[in-house]
Amino acid sequence: MLVHLQIRDLAIIDAVELELGAGLTALTGETGAGKSILVDAVLLAIGGRAGADLLRHGAERAEVTATFDLRGNTAARAWLEEQALADDVEDLVLRRVIGADGRSRQYINGQTFPAQAVRALGDTLIEIHGQQEYLSLQRRDAQRDLVDGHGALEPLAAPVRELARAWRTLAAERAGLASAASERAGRLELLRYQVQELEALALADGEVETLLAERARHANRGRLAEAGRNALALAFEGDGADAHALAARAVSQLRAAAALDPGLVEALRLLEEAVIGLGEAGTRLAGWLEALDADPARQDQVERRVAALEELARKHRIAAAGLPQRLVELRQELAALEQSGVTLADLDRRLAETSMRYRSAAAALSTARRHSATELAASVTNLMKGLGMPGGRFEIAVEPAADTDPAPDGVDRIEFQVSANPGQPVRPVGRVASGGELSRISLAVQVAAADQRAQGCMIFDEVDAGIGGGVAEIVGRQLRRLGERGQVLCVTHLPQVASQAHHQLRVAKLTDGRSTRTTVVALGADERVEELARMLGGVAITRKAREHAREMLRGAGSA
């Protein structure tokens, strides 16, 4: 239930703060006073669209804060628990701040949340019925949603959606495999040839890199040999002038001196290690030079092996080093394709099982829909009689849909049908009803649907437009009855409806010639008489208008 609403600098409202209670609350006032702005403010608080055009002229930001009592609202609590926000709180505070640049921020109990997420929470808190809902009444999806909502069929509808989604996923997977299977024979032949060709190479781990390095060594043998011989001459085989010989003489000179001065011991040790290192380097260089005189047969073997690798790599449009990984990939594809016949059979089995489960779930949903449709149609027909259509009849057809594939919404084709006059057959609601009749039928549907699940807060924004007299009084009684089960806020211009309210708020527009602002005042008993008299009368409020207003309040049990 909405218990507190605070608005600052929104449209023509500079500052409004309301305390709201249970029952039916009527919002009344002159046309253009700003009654519907209050509804817009609530919509903003629960994640509605925002823009800079909503700010009061000259304001830097607009702000709306709505506080809800969550006692008894299990759906809202469940949503908060999913978001780790439920700390056994009984009050929920939604705050929306809109800047002059059009950007807005949304808060849930002080924590920032995206507006889209808050809209999901708002659906559990507020149910809004607008004066143009008769337009959506002609849409099949809206009709289905009303039937499902009236019967609280979400527990039956959810598995139908999930199974339809699962079936479509499997069907898409099977279609892809079936398309691949149509080219299976040719692809299998190619894959087997490619795998066989790569396997014939019998590549060892790291062989490609080793062969490429060996080929490069053979190709540069002359330069390598020259560098090796020069290095060997300088380091070891230089006829006494090489580094090894010179270092050896240095060792001989220092060895005797180190016996006289211990400070030379470390230098002597390093020189001795250098002599040993130079000797080892010379031995290795000599061995390397001997091995460098390659066997021409080996060189030819390497060239032919590398050429075969590079030719195959070009065929696969990859580097030679990628051939081992390519063989792994081709083997995997080949195995998958060889098993595709088994996979298709498995998918067919799973599709059949999913379809069977879907049909069972959809049949249960259809049965519940027919029951809900019967109840909703009876309620709407009864309400139509009190809304100036005494001979009217409302029916809801629930028939099998033409599409045989599993659909998220089930297997039903739902159509609202109406007969506005006695003796006339029912026909689709949009074809037989006039605009005024559609508005009243829509109101009857809204009241009947809300009556079934009345909880939290329901807002009716001028849904009584286009009616009056006794019909308006009946509408007021229906809204009052809803208010006795929950909380109903109703924007209305009709005294017959306002008189049925448990509470009444007057919305007024004040101006000093330079600026305009909207005020909202909770009315006491005498003030309600004056406001109803204003709604009943003209410019001047007469004694008879006040007496009539008092009589209306007494008749509603509000006096």
C-alpha positions in Angstrom: 0.0 0.0 0.0 1.2 3.5 -0.8 1.4 5.4 2.5 3.4 8.5 1.7 4.1 10.5 -1.5 6.4 13.5 -1.7 6.9 15.5 -4.9 9.2 18.5 -5.5 9.5 20.6 -8.6 7.6 18.3 -11.0 5.6 20.0 -13.8 3.6 22.7 -12.0 4.1 21.2 -8.5 6.6 22.9 -6.4 6.2 20.9 -3.2 3.5 18.4 -2.3 3.5 15.8 0.5 0.6 13.4 1.0 -0.2 10.8 3.6 -2.4 8.0 2.1 -4.4 5.3 3.7 -6.5 2.2 2.8 -9.8 2.4 1.1 -10.9 4.5 -1.8 -9.3 7.9 -2.1 -10.8 10.3 -4.7 -8.6 13.0 -6.3 -10.7 15.8 -7.5 -10.2 19.4 -8.8 -10.7 21.6 -11.8 -9.5 20.4 -15.2 -5.8 21.2 -15.6 -5.2 21.5 -11.8 -2.7 18.7 -11.9 -4.6 15.6 -10.8 -3.0 13.3 -13.4 0.5 14.8 -12.5 0.1 12.9 -9.2 -0.4 9.7 -11.1 2.6 10.6 -13.3 4.7 11.1 -10.1 3.8 7.6 -8.8 4.8 6.2 -12.2 8.1 8.0 -12.0 8.7 6.5 -8.5 8.2 3.0 -9.8 10.6 3.4 -12.8 8.5 5.2 -15.4 10.1 7.2 -18.3 11.7 10.5 -17.3 12.9 13.6 -19.1 14.0 17.2 -18.6 10.5 18.4 -19.8 9.0 17.1 -16.5 10.9 19.6 -14.4 9.2 22.7 -13.0 10.3 25.8 -14.9 13.5 27.2 -13.4 14.2 24.1 -11.2 17.5 22.3 -11.3 16.0 18.9 -10.5 12.7 17.2 -9.7 12.3 14.6 -7.0 9.6 12.1 -6.2 9.7 9.8 -3.1 7.0 7.1 -2.6 6.8 5.0 0.6 5.0 1.7 0.6 3.8 -0.5 3.4 4.9 -4.1 2.4 2.8 -6.0 4.9 1.0 -8.7 3.0 2.8 -8.1 -0.3 4.6 -11.4 -0.8 5.5 -10.6 -4.4 7.4 -7.4 -3.5 9.2 -9.1 -0.7 10.2 -12.0 -3.0 11.7 -9.4 -5.5 13.6 -7.7 -2.7 14.9 -11.0 -1.4 16.2 -11.8 -4.9 18.1 -8.5 -4.9 19.4 -9.1 -1.3 17.4 -6.0 -0.1 14.9 -7.7 2.3 16.0 -7.1 5.9 12.6 -7.8 7.3 11.6 -4.2 6.5 8.0 -3.3 6.5 8.4 0.0 4.6 9.9 0.4 1.1 11.1 3.8 0.0 11.4 4.5 -3.8 13.0 7.7 -4.8 13.5 9.2 -8.2 15.7 12.3 -9.0 15.6 13.9 -12.4 18.2 16.5 -13.4 17.9 19.4 -15.7 19.9 17.5 -18.3 17.2 14.8 -18.5 19.2 12.2 -16.7 17.7 10.5 -13.7 18.7 8.3 -10.7 16.5 5.7 -9.1 16.9 4.5 -5.5 15.4 1.6 -3.5 15.8 2.1 0.2 18.7 4.4 -0.5 20.5 2.1 -2.9 20.9 3.0 -6.6 19.1 0.8 -9.1 18.4 0.9 -12.8 14.9 2.2 -13.7 14.2 -1.0 -15.6 14.8 -3.1 -12.5 12.6 -0.8 -10.4 9.8 -1.2 -13.0 9.7 -4.9 -12.3 9.4 -4.1 -8.6 6.7 -1.5 -9.4 4.5 -4.2 -11.0 4.2 -5.8 -7.6 3.3 -2.5 -5.9 1.0 -0.6 -8.2 -1.7 -1.5 -10.7 -2.8 1.4 -13.0 -6.0 1.5 -15.0 -6.1 4.4 -17.5 -9.0 5.9 -19.4 -7.6 4.7 -22.7 -7.4 1.0 -21.7 -10.4 0.2 -23.9 -8.0 0.5 -26.9 -5.8 -2.3 -25.5 -8.9 -4.3 -24.8 -9.1 -5.2 -28.5 -5.6 -6.7 -28.6 -5.4 -10.5 -28.3 -2.3 -10.4 -26.1 -4.0 -8.0 -23.7 -7.1 -10.2 -23.6 -5.0 -13.3 -22.8 -3.2 -11.4 -20.0 -6.4 -10.4 -18.4 -7.7 -13.9 -18.4 -4.5 -15.2 -17.0 -4.3 -12.4 -14.4 -7.9 -13.0 -13.4 -7.3 -16.6 -12.7 -3.8 -16.1 -11.2 -2.5 -18.6 -13.8 1.2 -17.6 -13.8 2.2 -20.9 -12.0 0.7 -22.8 -15.0 1.9 -20.3 -17.7 5.5 -20.3 -16.6 6.3 -24.0 -17.4 4.5 -23.6 -20.8 6.9 -20.7 -21.6 9.9 -22.6 -20.5 9.0 -25.8 -22.4 8.2 -23.8 -25.6 11.6 -22.1 -25.3 13.4 -25.4 -24.8 11.5 -27.0 -27.8 12.5 -24.1 -30.1 16.1 -24.3 -29.0 16.2 -28.1 -29.8 14.4 -27.5 -33.1 16.9 -24.9 -34.1 19.8 -27.2 -33.2 18.2 -30.1 -35.1 17.7 -27.9 -38.2 21.3 -26.9 -38.2 22.4 -30.5 -37.9 20.0 -31.6 -40.6 21.3 -28.9 -42.9 24.9 -30.1 -42.3 23.8 -33.7 -42.8 22.6 -33.0 -46.3 26.2 -32.3 -47.2 27.5 -35.0 -44.9 28.8 -37.5 -47.4 30.9 -35.0 -49.3 32.2 -33.4 -46.1 33.0 -36.8 -44.6 35.1 -37.8 -47.7 37.0 -34.5 -47.6 37.7 -34.7 -43.9 38.9 -38.3 -44.0 41.3 -37.5 -46.9 42.6 -34.4 -45.0 43.1 -36.4 -41.8 44.8 -39.2 -43.6 47.1 -36.8 -45.4 48.1 -35.1 -42.2 48.5 -38.4 -40.3 50.8 -39.7 -43.1 53.3 -37.0 -42.2 53.6 -38.6 -38.7 54.7 -35.3 -37.2 56.5 -35.6 -33.9 56.1 -33.0 -31.1 58.3 -30.0 -32.0 59.4 -31.5 -35.3 58.3 -28.6 -37.5 60.3 -26.1 -35.5 63.3 -28.4 -35.4 63.2 -29.0 -39.2 62.8 -25.3 -40.0 65.8 -24.5 -37.8 67.9 -27.2 -39.4 67.0 -26.0 -42.9 68.0 -22.5 -42.0 71.4 -23.8 -40.7 72.0 -25.7 -43.9 71.1 -22.6 -46.0 73.6 -20.4 -44.1 76.4 -23.0 -43.7 79.1 -20.8 -45.3 78.6 -17.8 -43.1 78.2 -20.0 -40.1 81.5 -21.9 -40.9 83.4 -18.7 -41.4 82.2 -17.2 -38.1 83.0 -20.5 -36.3 86.5 -20.8 -37.6 87.4 -17.2 -36.9 86.0 -17.5 -33.4 88.0 -20.8 -32.9 91.2 -19.1 -34.0 90.8 -16.2 -31.7 89.8 -18.2 -28.7 91.8 -21.4 -28.9 93.8 -22.2 -32.1 95.7 -19.1 -32.8 99.3 -20.4 -32.7 100.0 -19.0 -29.3 98.3 -15.6 -29.9 94.8 -16.8 -29.1 92.8 -16.0 -26.0 93.4 -19.4 -24.4 97.2 -19.2 -24.7 97.3 -15.6 -23.5 95.1 -16.4 -20.5 97.3 -19.4 -19.7 100.5 -17.2 -19.7 98.7 -14.8 -17.4 98.0 -17.6 -15.0 101.6 -18.6 -15.0 102.7 -15.0 -14.2 100.2 -14.6 -11.3 100.6 -18.0 -9.7 104.0 -17.2 -8.3 103.0 -13.7 -7.4 99.9 -14.9 -5.6 102.1 -16.9 -3.3 103.7 -13.7 -2.2 100.5 -11.6 -2.0 97.1 -13.2 -1.0 95.4 -10.2 -2.7 96.0 -11.8 -6.0 94.3 -15.1 -5.2 90.9 -14.1 -6.4 92.1 -12.7 -9.7 94.2 -15.9 -10.2 91.1 -18.0 -9.6 89.1 -16.1 -12.2 91.8 -16.4 -14.8 92.1 -20.1 -14.2 88.4 -20.5 -14.7 88.7 -18.4 -17.9 91.4 -20.7 -19.2 89.2 -23.8 -18.5 86.1 -22.0 -20.1 88.1 -21.1 -23.2 89.3 -24.6 -23.6 85.8 -26.0 -23.4 84.6 -23.4 -25.9 87.3 -24.3 -28.3 86.4 -28.0 -28.0 82.8 -27.3 -28.7 83.5 -24.9 -31.6 85.7 -27.6 -33.2 83.0 -30.2 -32.8 80.3 -27.8 -34.1 82.5 -27.0 -37.2 83.0 -30.7 -37.8 79.2 -31.3 -37.6 78.6 -28.4 -39.9 80.1 -30.2 -42.8 76.6 -31.6 -43.4 75.8 -34.8 -45.2 74.3 -33.7 -48.5 71.8 -36.6 -48.2 70.6 -35.2 -44.9 70.2 -31.7 -46.3 68.2 -33.0 -49.2 66.0 -35.0 -46.8 65.3 -31.9 -44.7 64.5 -29.8 -47.7 62.0 -32.4 -49.0 60.4 -32.8 -45.6 60.0 -29.1 -45.1 58.7 -28.6 -48.7 56.0 -31.3 -48.0 55.0 -29.5 -44.8 54.8 -26.1 -46.4 52.8 -27.4 -49.3 50.2 -28.9 -47.0 50.2 -25.8 -44.9 49.3 -23.7 -48.0 46.4 -26.1 -48.8 45.0 -25.4 -45.3 46.0 -21.7 -45.5 47.9 -21.8 -42.2 51.6 -21.7 -41.2 53.5 -24.9 -41.1 53.8 -24.7 -37.4 49.9 -24.9 -37.1 49.6 -28.3 -38.8 49.5 -30.4 -35.6 46.7 -28.3 -34.2 44.9 -28.4 -37.6 45.0 -32.2 -37.4 43.4 -32.1 -33.9 40.6 -29.9 -35.2 39.9 -32.0 -38.3 39.7 -35.2 -36.2 37.2 -33.5 -33.8 35.0 -32.4 -36.8 35.2 -35.8 -38.4 34.2 -37.5 -35.1 31.3 -35.1 -34.7 30.1 -35.6 -38.2 30.4 -39.4 -38.0 28.2 -39.2 -34.9 25.7 -36.8 -36.4 23.3 -39.5 -37.3 23.2 -40.6 -33.7 22.9 -36.9 -32.6 19.9 -36.3 -34.9 18.2 -39.4 -33.5 18.8 -38.2 -29.9 17.5 -34.7 -30.8 14.4 -36.2 -32.3 13.8 -38.1 -29.1 14.3 -35.1 -27.0 12.1 -33.0 -29.2 9.3 -35.6 -28.9 9.7 -35.7 -25.1 9.7 -31.9 -24.8 6.7 -31.6 -27.1 4.8 -34.1 -25.0 5.6 -32.3 -21.8 4.6 -29.0 -23.5 1.2 -30.4 -24.6 0.5 -31.6 -21.2 1.4 -28.3 -19.5 -0.5 -26.3 -22.2 -3.6 -28.5 -21.8 -3.6 -27.8 -18.0 -3.2 -24.1 -18.8 -6.1 -24.2 -21.3 -8.4 -25.9 -18.8 -7.6 -23.2 -16.2 -8.0 -20.5 -18.8 -11.5 -21.7 -19.8 -12.5 -21.7 -16.1 -11.0 -18.2 -15.6 -12.6 -16.9 -18.8 -16.0 -18.2 -17.7 -15.8 -16.5 -14.3 -14.4 -13.2 -15.7 -17.1 -13.1 -18.4 -19.8 -13.6 -15.9 -18.4 -10.8 -13.7 -18.1 -8.5 -16.6 -21.6 -9.2 -17.8 -23.0 -8.5 -14.4 -21.1 -5.2 -14.2 -22.3 -4.2 -17.7 -25.8 -4.4 -16.5 -25.1 -1.7 -13.9 -23.2 0.4 -16.4 -26.1 1.2 -18.6 -26.0 -1.9 -20.7 -28.8 -4.1 -19.1 -29.2 -6.4 -22.0 -25.5 -6.7 -22.7 -23.6 -10.0 -22.7 -19.9 -10.6 -22.4 -18.2 -13.8 -23.4 -14.6 -15.0 -23.7 -13.9 -17.6 -26.4 -10.9 -19.9 -25.6 -10.2 -22.0 -28.7 -7.2 -24.0 -30.1 -4.8 -21.8 -32.0 -4.0 -22.6 -35.6 -0.3 -22.9 -35.0 0.7 -26.5 -34.0 4.2 -25.7 -32.9 4.8 -25.0 -29.2 4.3 -21.3 -28.5 5.3 -19.4 -25.3 1.7 -18.3 -24.7 0.2 -21.8 -25.0 -2.1 -23.3 -27.6 -5.1 -21.0 -27.0 -6.7 -18.4 -29.2 -8.5 -16.0 -26.8 -11.1 -13.5 -28.0 -13.4 -11.1 -26.1 -16.9 -11.1 -27.5 -19.8 -8.9 -26.6 -23.4 -8.3 -27.4 -24.4 -4.7 -26.5 -28.1 -5.3 -27.1 -30.5 -8.2 -26.1 -31.2 -10.7 -28.9 -28.0 -9.9 -30.8 -25.3 -12.5 -31.1 -21.9 -11.9 -29.6 -19.2 -10.7 -31.9 -15.6 -9.5 -31.4 -15.5 -6.7 -28.9 -14.0 -4.1 -31.3 -16.6 -4.7 -34.0 -19.9 -4.2 -32.3 -19.2 -1.7 -29.5 -19.2 2.0 -30.0 -16.6 4.2 -28.3 -18.8 4.9 -25.3 -19.7 1.2 -25.0 -16.1 0.2 -25.3 -15.2 2.6 -22.5 -17.8 1.1 -20.2 -17.0 -2.5 -21.2 -13.3 -1.7 -20.5 -14.2 -0.3 -17.1 -16.3 -3.4 -16.3 -13.3 -5.7 -17.3 -10.9 -3.6 -15.3 -13.1 -3.7 -12.2 -13.8 -7.4 -12.6 -10.1 -8.2 -13.1 -9.0 -5.9 -10.2 -11.7 -7.3 -8.0 -10.3 -10.8 -8.3 -6.7 -9.8 -7.3 -7.3 -6.6 -5.4 -4.2 -6.0 -3.3 -1.6 -3.4 -2.8 -2.5 -0.1 -4.6 -4.7 0.3 -7.6 -4.9 3.6 -9.4 -7.8 4.5 -11.7 -7.0 7.6 -13.8 -10.3 9.1 -15.1 -11.7 5.7 -16.2 -15.1 7.1 -15.6 -14.8 9.6 -18.5 -17.9 9.6 -20.8 -20.4 8.3 -18.2 -22.6 10.0 -15.7 -25.8 9.9 -13.7 -26.8 6.5 -12.2 -24.1 4.7 -14.1 -21.4 7.0 -12.5 -22.8 6.2 -9.1 -22.6 2.4 -9.8 -19.0 2.9 -10.9 -18.3 4.7 -7.7 -19.8 1.9 -5.7 -17.7 -0.7 -7.5 -14.5 1.3 -6.8 -15.5 1.7 -3.2 -16.0 -2.1 -2.9 -12.5 -2.5 -4.3 -11.2 0.0 -1.8 -12.7 -2.0 1.1 -10.3 -4.9 0.1 -7.2 -2.8 -0.6 -6.2 0.7 -1.6 -7.7 2.5 -4.5 -6.7 6.0 -5.8 -9.2 7.4 -8.3 -8.8 10.6 -10.4 -12.3 11.7 -11.2 -14.5 14.6 -12.3 -17.7 13.0 -11.2 -19.3 13.8 -7.9 -21.2 10.4 -8.0 -17.8 8.7 -7.9 -16.1 11.1 -5.5 -19.0 10.8 -3.0 -18.3 7.0 -2.7 -14.7 7.6 -1.6 -13.5 6.9 1.9 -11.1 9.9 1.6 -11.0 12.8 -0.8 -8.1 15.0 -1.9 -8.6 18.3 -3.7 -6.1 19.3 -6.3 -6.0 23.1 -7.0 -3.9 25.3 -9.2 -2.8 28.6 -7.6 -1.2 31.6 -9.4 0.0 35.0 -8.4 0.3 36.2 -12.0 4.0 35.4 -12.2 4.1 31.7 -11.3 1.7 28.8 -11.1 1.8 26.0 -8.6 -0.4 23.0 -7.6 -1.5 22.2 -4.1 -3.2 19.1 -2.7 -5.4 19.2 0.4 -7.0 16.4 2.3 -10.7 17.3 2.8 -12.7 17.1 6.0 -16.4 16.4 6.1 -17.5 20.0 5.5 -14.8 20.6 2.9 -16.0 17.5 1.0 -19.5 18.9 0.9 -18.1 22.1 -0.6 -16.0 20.3 -3.2 -18.9 17.9 -4.2 -21.2 21.0 -4.5 -18.7 22.6 -6.8 -18.6 19.5 -8.9 -22.4 19.4 -9.0 -23.0 23.0 -9.6 -21.7 25.8 -11.8 -19.8 28.9 -11.0 -21.9 29.7 -7.9 -22.4 27.0 -5.3 -26.0 27.1 -4.1 -27.7 25.8 -1.0 -29.4 23.1 -3.0 -26.1 21.9 -4.4 -24.7 21.6 -0.8 -27.8 19.7 0.3 -27.4 17.4 -2.7 -23.7 16.8 -1.8 -24.6 16.0 1.8 -27.2 13.5 0.6 -24.7 11.9 -1.7 -22.3 11.5 1.1 -24.9 10.1 3.5 -26.0 7.6 0.8 -22.4 6.4 0.4 -22.0 6.1 4.2 -19.4 8.7 4.3 -21.2 11.4 6.2 
